[in-house]
Amino acid sequence: MAKAPKLVLPLAMDFCSPQTEDFTRISRFFDELRKGRLMTTRCKACGALNWPPRVVCPECVSDELEWIELPRTGSLWAFTELCAGAPLGMDEEMPFSIGIVELERVGLRMLSRIETPFERLELGMPMELTVVKLPGKRVFYRFRAKGRK
């Protein structure tokens, strides 16, 4: 059976949009992620920690934000396996795990794809950041069980 041609998504349907300064005001997030650093913004006015990174604080509407580095490690707070209904272009990768990782020290919970097989996941297991290279010199974050490749 012949393999289906690779799906090229229009920009409006692409899961991970362009990441340069020309396209987004949070381009620093992606620049730092390429260096292996997980960053977000914190409001200087009210102290709110923002996730995802913002250009205006959703708590007090201030635009006085600073970039801060987040921990690269945390623990698995919740998880599931996606077996159907993946975003366009990801159907060949199914099934895959997704979960919520609670970052160490800051208590921030992040939704993320999990690079560890579903059968090996356990609530509370230590997780670590991994940076994934995407087409077009783009990157995104995922997590995996700590100490496993």
Phi and psi in radians as a Rosetta constraint file:
Dihedral C 1 N 2 CA 2 C 2 CIRCULARHARMONIC -1.262 0.35
Dihedral N 2 CA 2 C 2 N 3 CIRCULARHARMONIC 2.501 0.35
Dihedral C 2 N 3 CA 3 C 3 CIRCULARHARMONIC -1.341 0.35
Dihedral N 3 CA 3 C 3 N 4 CIRCULARHARMONIC 2.423 0.35
Dihedral C 3 N 4 CA 4 C 4 CIRCULARHARMONIC -1.151 0.35
Dihedral N 4 CA 4 C 4 N 5 CIRCULARHARMONIC 2.559 0.35
Dihedral C 4 N 5 CA 5 C 5 CIRCULARHARMONIC -1.143 0.35
Dihedral N 5 CA 5 C 5 N 6 CIRCULARHARMONIC 2.636 0.35
Dihedral C 5 N 6 CA 6 C 6 CIRCULARHARMONIC -1.125 0.35
Dihedral N 6 CA 6 C 6 N 7 CIRCULARHARMONIC 2.327 0.35
Dihedral C 6 N 7 CA 7 C 7 CIRCULARHARMONIC -1.388 0.35
Dihedral N 7 CA 7 C 7 N 8 CIRCULARHARMONIC 2.194 0.35
Dihedral C 7 N 8 CA 8 C 8 CIRCULARHARMONIC -1.875 0.35
Dihedral N 8 CA 8 C 8 N 9 CIRCULARHARMONIC 2.071 0.35
Dihedral C 8 N 9 CA 9 C 9 CIRCULARHARMONIC -1.553 0.35
Dihedral N 9 CA 9 C 9 N 10 CIRCULARHARMONIC 2.477 0.35
Dihedral C 9 N 10 CA 10 C 10 CIRCULARHARMONIC -1.137 0.35
Dihedral N 10 CA 10 C 10 N 11 CIRCULARHARMONIC 2.659 0.35
Dihedral C 10 N 11 CA 11 C 11 CIRCULARHARMONIC -0.880 0.35
Dihedral N 11 CA 11 C 11 N 12 CIRCULARHARMONIC -0.727 0.35
Dihedral C 11 N 12 CA 12 C 12 CIRCULARHARMONIC -1.148 0.35
Dihedral N 12 CA 12 C 12 N 13 CIRCULARHARMONIC -0.348 0.35
Dihedral C 12 N 13 CA 13 C 13 CIRCULARHARMONIC -1.870 0.35
Dihedral N 13 CA 13 C 13 N 14 CIRCULARHARMONIC -0.010 0.35
Dihedral C 13 N 14 CA 14 C 14 CIRCULARHARMONIC -1.266 0.35
Dihedral N 14 CA 14 C 14 N 15 CIRCULARHARMONIC 2.269 0.35
Dihedral C 14 N 15 CA 15 C 15 CIRCULARHARMONIC -1.072 0.35
Dihedral N 15 CA 15 C 15 N 16 CIRCULARHARMONIC -0.600 0.35
Dihedral C 15 N 16 CA 16 C 16 CIRCULARHARMONIC -2.195 0.35
Dihedral N 16 CA 16 C 16 N 17 CIRCULARHARMONIC 1.748 0.35
Dihedral C 16 N 17 CA 17 C 17 CIRCULARHARMONIC -1.189 0.35
Dihedral N 17 CA 17 C 17 N 18 CIRCULARHARMONIC 3.034 0.35
Dihedral C 17 N 18 CA 18 C 18 CIRCULARHARMONIC -0.955 0.35
Dihedral N 18 CA 18 C 18 N 19 CIRCULARHARMONIC 2.560 0.35
Dihedral C 18 N 19 CA 19 C 19 CIRCULARHARMONIC -2.047 0.35
Dihedral N 19 CA 19 C 19 N 20 CIRCULARHARMONIC 0.126 0.35
Dihedral C 19 N 20 CA 20 C 20 CIRCULARHARMONIC -1.506 0.35
Dihedral N 20 CA 20 C 20 N 21 CIRCULARHARMONIC 2.913 0.35
Dihedral C 20 N 21 CA 21 C 21 CIRCULARHARMONIC -1.036 0.35
Dihedral N 21 CA 21 C 21 N 22 CIRCULARHARMONIC -0.476 0.35
Dihedral C 21 N 22 CA 22 C 22 CIRCULARHARMONIC -1.170 0.35
Dihedral N 22 CA 22 C 22 N 23 CIRCULARHARMONIC -0.413 0.35
Dihedral C 22 N 23 CA 23 C 23 CIRCULARHARMONIC -1.937 0.35
Dihedral N 23 CA 23 C 23 N 24 CIRCULARHARMONIC -0.426 0.35
Dihedral C 23 N 24 CA 24 C 24 CIRCULARHARMONIC -2.535 0.35
Dihedral N 24 CA 24 C 24 N 25 CIRCULARHARMONIC 2.531 0.35
Dihedral C 24 N 25 CA 25 C 25 CIRCULARHARMONIC -1.464 0.35
Dihedral N 25 CA 25 C 25 N 26 CIRCULARHARMONIC -0.024 0.35
Dihedral C 25 N 26 CA 26 C 26 CIRCULARHARMONIC -1.939 0.35
Dihedral N 26 CA 26 C 26 N 27 CIRCULARHARMONIC 0.530 0.35
Dihedral C 26 N 27 CA 27 C 27 CIRCULARHARMONIC -1.019 0.35
Dihedral N 27 CA 27 C 27 N 28 CIRCULARHARMONIC -0.466 0.35
Dihedral C 27 N 28 CA 28 C 28 CIRCULARHARMONIC -1.057 0.35
Dihedral N 28 CA 28 C 28 N 29 CIRCULARHARMONIC -0.620 0.35
Dihedral C 28 N 29 CA 29 C 29 CIRCULARHARMONIC -0.947 0.35
Dihedral N 29 CA 29 C 29 N 30 CIRCULARHARMONIC -0.834 0.35
Dihedral C 29 N 30 CA 30 C 30 CIRCULARHARMONIC -1.266 0.35
Dihedral N 30 CA 30 C 30 N 31 CIRCULARHARMONIC -0.663 0.35
Dihedral C 30 N 31 CA 31 C 31 CIRCULARHARMONIC -1.037 0.35
Dihedral N 31 CA 31 C 31 N 32 CIRCULARHARMONIC -0.792 0.35
Dihedral C 31 N 32 CA 32 C 32 CIRCULARHARMONIC -1.225 0.35
Dihedral N 32 CA 32 C 32 N 33 CIRCULARHARMONIC -0.635 0.35
Dihedral C 32 N 33 CA 33 C 33 CIRCULARHARMONIC -1.077 0.35
Dihedral N 33 CA 33 C 33 N 34 CIRCULARHARMONIC -0.645 0.35
Dihedral C 33 N 34 CA 34 C 34 CIRCULARHARMONIC -1.049 0.35
Dihedral N 34 CA 34 C 34 N 35 CIRCULARHARMONIC -0.461 0.35
Dihedral C 34 N 35 CA 35 C 35 CIRCULARHARMONIC -1.587 0.35
Dihedral N 35 CA 35 C 35 N 36 CIRCULARHARMONIC 0.030 0.35
Dihedral C 35 N 36 CA 36 C 36 CIRCULARHARMONIC 1.531 0.35
Dihedral N 36 CA 36 C 36 N 37 CIRCULARHARMONIC 0.199 0.35
Dihedral C 36 N 37 CA 37 C 37 CIRCULARHARMONIC -1.842 0.35
Dihedral N 37 CA 37 C 37 N 38 CIRCULARHARMONIC 2.257 0.35
Dihedral C 37 N 38 CA 38 C 38 CIRCULARHARMONIC -1.639 0.35
Dihedral N 38 CA 38 C 38 N 39 CIRCULARHARMONIC 2.050 0.35
Dihedral C 38 N 39 CA 39 C 39 CIRCULARHARMONIC -2.134 0.35
Dihedral N 39 CA 39 C 39 N 40 CIRCULARHARMONIC 2.754 0.35
Dihedral C 39 N 40 CA 40 C 40 CIRCULARHARMONIC -2.642 0.35
Dihedral N 40 CA 40 C 40 N 41 CIRCULARHARMONIC -3.049 0.35
Dihedral C 40 N 41 CA 41 C 41 CIRCULARHARMONIC -1.968 0.35
Dihedral N 41 CA 41 C 41 N 42 CIRCULARHARMONIC 2.609 0.35
Dihedral C 41 N 42 CA 42 C 42 CIRCULARHARMONIC -2.237 0.35
Dihedral N 42 CA 42 C 42 N 43 CIRCULARHARMONIC 2.427 0.35
Dihedral C 42 N 43 CA 43 C 43 CIRCULARHARMONIC -1.327 0.35
Dihedral N 43 CA 43 C 43 N 44 CIRCULARHARMONIC 2.236 0.35
Dihedral C 43 N 44 CA 44 C 44 CIRCULARHARMONIC -1.307 0.35
Dihedral N 44 CA 44 C 44 N 45 CIRCULARHARMONIC -0.438 0.35
Dihedral C 44 N 45 CA 45 C 45 CIRCULARHARMONIC -1.365 0.35
Dihedral N 45 CA 45 C 45 N 46 CIRCULARHARMONIC -0.826 0.35
Dihedral C 45 N 46 CA 46 C 46 CIRCULARHARMONIC -2.024 0.35
Dihedral N 46 CA 46 C 46 N 47 CIRCULARHARMONIC -0.155 0.35
Dihedral C 46 N 47 CA 47 C 47 CIRCULARHARMONIC 1.477 0.35
Dihedral N 47 CA 47 C 47 N 48 CIRCULARHARMONIC 0.048 0.35
Dihedral C 47 N 48 CA 48 C 48 CIRCULARHARMONIC -1.121 0.35
Dihedral N 48 CA 48 C 48 N 49 CIRCULARHARMONIC 2.347 0.35
Dihedral C 48 N 49 CA 49 C 49 CIRCULARHARMONIC -1.551 0.35
Dihedral N 49 CA 49 C 49 N 50 CIRCULARHARMONIC 2.137 0.35
Dihedral C 49 N 50 CA 50 C 50 CIRCULARHARMONIC -1.750 0.35
Dihedral N 50 CA 50 C 50 N 51 CIRCULARHARMONIC 2.296 0.35
Dihedral C 50 N 51 CA 51 C 51 CIRCULARHARMONIC -2.473 0.35
Dihedral N 51 CA 51 C 51 N 52 CIRCULARHARMONIC 2.223 0.35
Dihedral C 51 N 52 CA 52 C 52 CIRCULARHARMONIC -1.200 0.35
Dihedral N 52 CA 52 C 52 N 53 CIRCULARHARMONIC 3.007 0.35
Dihedral C 52 N 53 CA 53 C 53 CIRCULARHARMONIC -0.958 0.35
Dihedral N 53 CA 53 C 53 N 54 CIRCULARHARMONIC 2.531 0.35
Dihedral C 53 N 54 CA 54 C 54 CIRCULARHARMONIC -2.216 0.35
Dihedral N 54 CA 54 C 54 N 55 CIRCULARHARMONIC 2.913 0.35
Dihedral C 54 N 55 CA 55 C 55 CIRCULARHARMONIC -1.887 0.35
Dihedral N 55 CA 55 C 55 N 56 CIRCULARHARMONIC -0.245 0.35
Dihedral C 55 N 56 CA 56 C 56 CIRCULARHARMONIC -2.401 0.35
Dihedral N 56 CA 56 C 56 N 57 CIRCULARHARMONIC 2.353 0.35
Dihedral C 56 N 57 CA 57 C 57 CIRCULARHARMONIC -1.186 0.35
Dihedral N 57 CA 57 C 57 N 58 CIRCULARHARMONIC 2.193 0.35
Dihedral C 57 N 58 CA 58 C 58 CIRCULARHARMONIC -1.259 0.35
Dihedral N 58 CA 58 C 58 N 59 CIRCULARHARMONIC -0.250 0.35
Dihedral C 58 N 59 CA 59 C 59 CIRCULARHARMONIC -1.478 0.35
Dihedral N 59 CA 59 C 59 N 60 CIRCULARHARMONIC -0.798 0.35
Dihedral C 59 N 60 CA 60 C 60 CIRCULARHARMONIC -2.186 0.35
Dihedral N 60 CA 60 C 60 N 61 CIRCULARHARMONIC 0.009 0.35
Dihedral C 60 N 61 CA 61 C 61 CIRCULARHARMONIC 1.155 0.35
Dihedral N 61 CA 61 C 61 N 62 CIRCULARHARMONIC 0.353 0.35
Dihedral C 61 N 62 CA 62 C 62 CIRCULARHARMONIC -1.398 0.35
Dihedral N 62 CA 62 C 62 N 63 CIRCULARHARMONIC 2.581 0.35
Dihedral C 62 N 63 CA 63 C 63 CIRCULARHARMONIC -1.833 0.35
Dihedral N 63 CA 63 C 63 N 64 CIRCULARHARMONIC 0.257 0.35
Dihedral C 63 N 64 CA 64 C 64 CIRCULARHARMONIC -1.575 0.35
Dihedral N 64 CA 64 C 64 N 65 CIRCULARHARMONIC 1.482 0.35
Dihedral C 64 N 65 CA 65 C 65 CIRCULARHARMONIC -2.031 0.35
Dihedral N 65 CA 65 C 65 N 66 CIRCULARHARMONIC 2.648 0.35
Dihedral C 65 N 66 CA 66 C 66 CIRCULARHARMONIC -2.167 0.35
Dihedral N 66 CA 66 C 66 N 67 CIRCULARHARMONIC 2.596 0.35
Dihedral C 66 N 67 CA 67 C 67 CIRCULARHARMONIC -1.476 0.35
Dihedral N 67 CA 67 C 67 N 68 CIRCULARHARMONIC 2.360 0.35
Dihedral C 67 N 68 CA 68 C 68 CIRCULARHARMONIC -2.318 0.35
Dihedral N 68 CA 68 C 68 N 69 CIRCULARHARMONIC 2.637 0.35
Dihedral C 68 N 69 CA 69 C 69 CIRCULARHARMONIC -1.528 0.35
Dihedral N 69 CA 69 C 69 N 70 CIRCULARHARMONIC 2.379 0.35
Dihedral C 69 N 70 CA 70 C 70 CIRCULARHARMONIC -1.723 0.35
Dihedral N 70 CA 70 C 70 N 71 CIRCULARHARMONIC 2.757 0.35
Dihedral C 70 N 71 CA 71 C 71 CIRCULARHARMONIC -1.075 0.35
Dihedral N 71 CA 71 C 71 N 72 CIRCULARHARMONIC 2.605 0.35
Dihedral C 71 N 72 CA 72 C 72 CIRCULARHARMONIC -1.573 0.35
Dihedral N 72 CA 72 C 72 N 73 CIRCULARHARMONIC -0.023 0.35
Dihedral C 72 N 73 CA 73 C 73 CIRCULARHARMONIC -2.247 0.35
Dihedral N 73 CA 73 C 73 N 74 CIRCULARHARMONIC 2.769 0.35
Dihedral C 73 N 74 CA 74 C 74 CIRCULARHARMONIC -2.991 0.35
Dihedral N 74 CA 74 C 74 N 75 CIRCULARHARMONIC -2.786 0.35
Dihedral C 74 N 75 CA 75 C 75 CIRCULARHARMONIC -2.310 0.35
Dihedral N 75 CA 75 C 75 N 76 CIRCULARHARMONIC 2.663 0.35
Dihedral C 75 N 76 CA 76 C 76 CIRCULARHARMONIC -1.334 0.35
Dihedral N 76 CA 76 C 76 N 77 CIRCULARHARMONIC 2.021 0.35
Dihedral C 76 N 77 CA 77 C 77 CIRCULARHARMONIC -1.635 0.35
Dihedral N 77 CA 77 C 77 N 78 CIRCULARHARMONIC -0.585 0.35
Dihedral C 77 N 78 CA 78 C 78 CIRCULARHARMONIC -2.786 0.35
Dihedral N 78 CA 78 C 78 N 79 CIRCULARHARMONIC 2.708 0.35
Dihedral C 78 N 79 CA 79 C 79 CIRCULARHARMONIC -2.784 0.35
Dihedral N 79 CA 79 C 79 N 80 CIRCULARHARMONIC 2.800 0.35
Dihedral C 79 N 80 CA 80 C 80 CIRCULARHARMONIC -2.706 0.35
Dihedral N 80 CA 80 C 80 N 81 CIRCULARHARMONIC 3.021 0.35
Dihedral C 80 N 81 CA 81 C 81 CIRCULARHARMONIC -2.014 0.35
Dihedral N 81 CA 81 C 81 N 82 CIRCULARHARMONIC 2.300 0.35
Dihedral C 81 N 82 CA 82 C 82 CIRCULARHARMONIC -1.636 0.35
Dihedral N 82 CA 82 C 82 N 83 CIRCULARHARMONIC 1.986 0.35
Dihedral C 82 N 83 CA 83 C 83 CIRCULARHARMONIC -1.919 0.35
Dihedral N 83 CA 83 C 83 N 84 CIRCULARHARMONIC -0.259 0.35
Dihedral C 83 N 84 CA 84 C 84 CIRCULARHARMONIC -2.707 0.35
Dihedral N 84 CA 84 C 84 N 85 CIRCULARHARMONIC 2.743 0.35
Dihedral C 84 N 85 CA 85 C 85 CIRCULARHARMONIC 1.366 0.35
Dihedral N 85 CA 85 C 85 N 86 CIRCULARHARMONIC 0.463 0.35
Dihedral C 85 N 86 CA 86 C 86 CIRCULARHARMONIC -1.182 0.35
Dihedral N 86 CA 86 C 86 N 87 CIRCULARHARMONIC 2.707 0.35
Dihedral C 86 N 87 CA 87 C 87 CIRCULARHARMONIC -1.003 0.35
Dihedral N 87 CA 87 C 87 N 88 CIRCULARHARMONIC 2.686 0.35
Dihedral C 87 N 88 CA 88 C 88 CIRCULARHARMONIC -0.903 0.35
Dihedral N 88 CA 88 C 88 N 89 CIRCULARHARMONIC 2.392 0.35
Dihedral C 88 N 89 CA 89 C 89 CIRCULARHARMONIC 1.554 0.35
Dihedral N 89 CA 89 C 89 N 90 CIRCULARHARMONIC -0.164 0.35
Dihedral C 89 N 90 CA 90 C 90 CIRCULARHARMONIC -1.938 0.35
Dihedral N 90 CA 90 C 90 N 91 CIRCULARHARMONIC 0.046 0.35
Dihedral C 90 N 91 CA 91 C 91 CIRCULARHARMONIC -1.127 0.35
Dihedral N 91 CA 91 C 91 N 92 CIRCULARHARMONIC -0.522 0.35
Dihedral C 91 N 92 CA 92 C 92 CIRCULARHARMONIC -1.234 0.35
Dihedral N 92 CA 92 C 92 N 93 CIRCULARHARMONIC -0.308 0.35
Dihedral C 92 N 93 CA 93 C 93 CIRCULARHARMONIC -1.565 0.35
Dihedral N 93 CA 93 C 93 N 94 CIRCULARHARMONIC -0.140 0.35
Dihedral C 93 N 94 CA 94 C 94 CIRCULARHARMONIC -1.265 0.35
Dihedral N 94 CA 94 C 94 N 95 CIRCULARHARMONIC 2.660 0.35
Dihedral C 94 N 95 CA 95 C 95 CIRCULARHARMONIC -1.367 0.35
Dihedral N 95 CA 95 C 95 N 96 CIRCULARHARMONIC 2.688 0.35
Dihedral C 95 N 96 CA 96 C 96 CIRCULARHARMONIC -2.539 0.35
Dihedral N 96 CA 96 C 96 N 97 CIRCULARHARMONIC 2.815 0.35
Dihedral C 96 N 97 CA 97 C 97 CIRCULARHARMONIC -1.635 0.35
Dihedral N 97 CA 97 C 97 N 98 CIRCULARHARMONIC 2.503 0.35
Dihedral C 97 N 98 CA 98 C 98 CIRCULARHARMONIC -2.281 0.35
Dihedral N 98 CA 98 C 98 N 99 CIRCULARHARMONIC 2.700 0.35
Dihedral C 98 N 99 CA 99 C 99 CIRCULARHARMONIC -2.882 0.35
Dihedral N 99 CA 99 C 99 N 100 CIRCULARHARMONIC 3.115 0.35
Dihedral C 99 N 100 CA 100 C 100 CIRCULARHARMONIC -1.950 0.35
Dihedral N 100 CA 100 C 100 N 101 CIRCULARHARMONIC 2.171 0.35
Dihedral C 100 N 101 CA 101 C 101 CIRCULARHARMONIC -1.903 0.35
Dihedral N 101 CA 101 C 101 N 102 CIRCULARHARMONIC 2.217 0.35
Dihedral C 101 N 102 CA 102 C 102 CIRCULARHARMONIC -1.639 0.35
Dihedral N 102 CA 102 C 102 N 103 CIRCULARHARMONIC 2.017 0.35
Dihedral C 102 N 103 CA 103 C 103 CIRCULARHARMONIC -1.228 0.35
Dihedral N 103 CA 103 C 103 N 104 CIRCULARHARMONIC 2.505 0.35
Dihedral C 103 N 104 CA 104 C 104 CIRCULARHARMONIC -1.088 0.35
Dihedral N 104 CA 104 C 104 N 105 CIRCULARHARMONIC 2.584 0.35
Dihedral C 104 N 105 CA 105 C 105 CIRCULARHARMONIC 1.194 0.35
Dihedral N 105 CA 105 C 105 N 106 CIRCULARHARMONIC -0.556 0.35
Dihedral C 105 N 106 CA 106 C 106 CIRCULARHARMONIC -1.811 0.35
Dihedral N 106 CA 106 C 106 N 107 CIRCULARHARMONIC -0.303 0.35
Dihedral C 106 N 107 CA 107 C 107 CIRCULARHARMONIC 1.243 0.35
Dihedral N 107 CA 107 C 107 N 108 CIRCULARHARMONIC 0.133 0.35
Dihedral C 107 N 108 CA 108 C 108 CIRCULARHARMONIC -1.268 0.35
Dihedral N 108 CA 108 C 108 N 109 CIRCULARHARMONIC 2.317 0.35
Dihedral C 108 N 109 CA 109 C 109 CIRCULARHARMONIC -1.842 0.35
Dihedral N 109 CA 109 C 109 N 110 CIRCULARHARMONIC 2.237 0.35
Dihedral C 109 N 110 CA 110 C 110 CIRCULARHARMONIC -2.129 0.35
Dihedral N 110 CA 110 C 110 N 111 CIRCULARHARMONIC 2.329 0.35
Dihedral C 110 N 111 CA 111 C 111 CIRCULARHARMONIC -1.351 0.35
Dihedral N 111 CA 111 C 111 N 112 CIRCULARHARMONIC 2.357 0.35
Dihedral C 111 N 112 CA 112 C 112 CIRCULARHARMONIC -2.719 0.35
Dihedral N 112 CA 112 C 112 N 113 CIRCULARHARMONIC 2.684 0.35
Dihedral C 112 N 113 CA 113 C 113 CIRCULARHARMONIC -1.254 0.35
Dihedral N 113 CA 113 C 113 N 114 CIRCULARHARMONIC 2.470 0.35
Dihedral C 113 N 114 CA 114 C 114 CIRCULARHARMONIC -1.946 0.35
Dihedral N 114 CA 114 C 114 N 115 CIRCULARHARMONIC 2.176 0.35
Dihedral C 114 N 115 CA 115 C 115 CIRCULARHARMONIC -1.481 0.35
Dihedral N 115 CA 115 C 115 N 116 CIRCULARHARMONIC 0.215 0.35
Dihedral C 115 N 116 CA 116 C 116 CIRCULARHARMONIC -1.861 0.35
Dihedral N 116 CA 116 C 116 N 117 CIRCULARHARMONIC 2.384 0.35
Dihedral C 116 N 117 CA 117 C 117 CIRCULARHARMONIC -0.979 0.35
Dihedral N 117 CA 117 C 117 N 118 CIRCULARHARMONIC 2.479 0.35
Dihedral C 117 N 118 CA 118 C 118 CIRCULARHARMONIC -0.903 0.35
Dihedral N 118 CA 118 C 118 N 119 CIRCULARHARMONIC -0.717 0.35
Dihedral C 118 N 119 CA 119 C 119 CIRCULARHARMONIC -1.100 0.35
Dihedral N 119 CA 119 C 119 N 120 CIRCULARHARMONIC -0.383 0.35
Dihedral C 119 N 120 CA 120 C 120 CIRCULARHARMONIC -1.723 0.35
Dihedral N 120 CA 120 C 120 N 121 CIRCULARHARMONIC -0.031 0.35
Dihedral C 120 N 121 CA 121 C 121 CIRCULARHARMONIC -1.444 0.35
Dihedral N 121 CA 121 C 121 N 122 CIRCULARHARMONIC 2.537 0.35
Dihedral C 121 N 122 CA 122 C 122 CIRCULARHARMONIC -2.472 0.35
Dihedral N 122 CA 122 C 122 N 123 CIRCULARHARMONIC 2.498 0.35
Dihedral C 122 N 123 CA 123 C 123 CIRCULARHARMONIC -1.009 0.35
Dihedral N 123 CA 123 C 123 N 124 CIRCULARHARMONIC 2.406 0.35
Dihedral C 123 N 124 CA 124 C 124 CIRCULARHARMONIC 1.476 0.35
Dihedral N 124 CA 124 C 124 N 125 CIRCULARHARMONIC -0.109 0.35
Dihedral C 124 N 125 CA 125 C 125 CIRCULARHARMONIC -1.155 0.35
Dihedral N 125 CA 125 C 125 N 126 CIRCULARHARMONIC 2.508 0.35
Dihedral C 125 N 126 CA 126 C 126 CIRCULARHARMONIC -1.121 0.35
Dihedral N 126 CA 126 C 126 N 127 CIRCULARHARMONIC 2.396 0.35
Dihedral C 126 N 127 CA 127 C 127 CIRCULARHARMONIC -2.193 0.35
Dihedral N 127 CA 127 C 127 N 128 CIRCULARHARMONIC 2.721 0.35
Dihedral C 127 N 128 CA 128 C 128 CIRCULARHARMONIC -2.403 0.35
Dihedral N 128 CA 128 C 128 N 129 CIRCULARHARMONIC 2.617 0.35
Dihedral C 128 N 129 CA 129 C 129 CIRCULARHARMONIC -1.171 0.35
Dihedral N 129 CA 129 C 129 N 130 CIRCULARHARMONIC 2.495 0.35
Dihedral C 129 N 130 CA 130 C 130 CIRCULARHARMONIC -2.360 0.35
Dihedral N 130 CA 130 C 130 N 131 CIRCULARHARMONIC 2.465 0.35
Dihedral C 130 N 131 CA 131 C 131 CIRCULARHARMONIC -1.786 0.35
Dihedral N 131 CA 131 C 131 N 132 CIRCULARHARMONIC 2.252 0.35
Dihedral C 131 N 132 CA 132 C 132 CIRCULARHARMONIC -1.901 0.35
Dihedral N 132 CA 132 C 132 N 133 CIRCULARHARMONIC 2.266 0.35
Dihedral C 132 N 133 CA 133 C 133 CIRCULARHARMONIC -1.478 0.35
Dihedral N 133 CA 133 C 133 N 134 CIRCULARHARMONIC 2.320 0.35
Dihedral C 133 N 134 CA 134 C 134 CIRCULARHARMONIC -2.006 0.35
Dihedral N 134 CA 134 C 134 N 135 CIRCULARHARMONIC 2.858 0.35
Dihedral C 134 N 135 CA 135 C 135 CIRCULARHARMONIC -0.985 0.35
Dihedral N 135 CA 135 C 135 N 136 CIRCULARHARMONIC 2.640 0.35
Dihedral C 135 N 136 CA 136 C 136 CIRCULARHARMONIC 1.328 0.35
Dihedral N 136 CA 136 C 136 N 137 CIRCULARHARMONIC 0.496 0.35
Dihedral C 136 N 137 CA 137 C 137 CIRCULARHARMONIC 1.061 0.35
Dihedral N 137 CA 137 C 137 N 138 CIRCULARHARMONIC 0.497 0.35
Dihedral C 137 N 138 CA 138 C 138 CIRCULARHARMONIC -1.716 0.35
Dihedral N 138 CA 138 C 138 N 139 CIRCULARHARMONIC 2.826 0.35
Dihedral C 138 N 139 CA 139 C 139 CIRCULARHARMONIC -2.386 0.35
Dihedral N 139 CA 139 C 139 N 140 CIRCULARHARMONIC 2.829 0.35
Dihedral C 139 N 140 CA 140 C 140 CIRCULARHARMONIC -2.678 0.35
Dihedral N 140 CA 140 C 140 N 141 CIRCULARHARMONIC 2.913 0.35
Dihedral C 140 N 141 CA 141 C 141 CIRCULARHARMONIC -1.776 0.35
Dihedral N 141 CA 141 C 141 N 142 CIRCULARHARMONIC 2.671 0.35
Dihedral C 141 N 142 CA 142 C 142 CIRCULARHARMONIC -2.549 0.35
Dihedral N 142 CA 142 C 142 N 143 CIRCULARHARMONIC 2.982 0.35
Dihedral C 142 N 143 CA 143 C 143 CIRCULARHARMONIC -2.168 0.35
Dihedral N 143 CA 143 C 143 N 144 CIRCULARHARMONIC 2.764 0.35
Dihedral C 143 N 144 CA 144 C 144 CIRCULARHARMONIC -2.527 0.35
Dihedral N 144 CA 144 C 144 N 145 CIRCULARHARMONIC 2.847 0.35
Dihedral C 144 N 145 CA 145 C 145 CIRCULARHARMONIC -1.016 0.35
Dihedral N 145 CA 145 C 145 N 146 CIRCULARHARMONIC 2.325 0.35
Dihedral C 145 N 146 CA 146 C 146 CIRCULARHARMONIC -1.057 0.35
Dihedral N 146 CA 146 C 146 N 147 CIRCULARHARMONIC 2.317 0.35
Dihedral C 146 N 147 CA 147 C 147 CIRCULARHARMONIC 1.504 0.35
Dihedral N 147 CA 147 C 147 N 148 CIRCULARHARMONIC 0.067 0.35
Dihedral C 147 N 148 CA 148 C 148 CIRCULARHARMONIC -2.063 0.35
Dihedral N 148 CA 148 C 148 N 149 CIRCULARHARMONIC 2.449 0.35
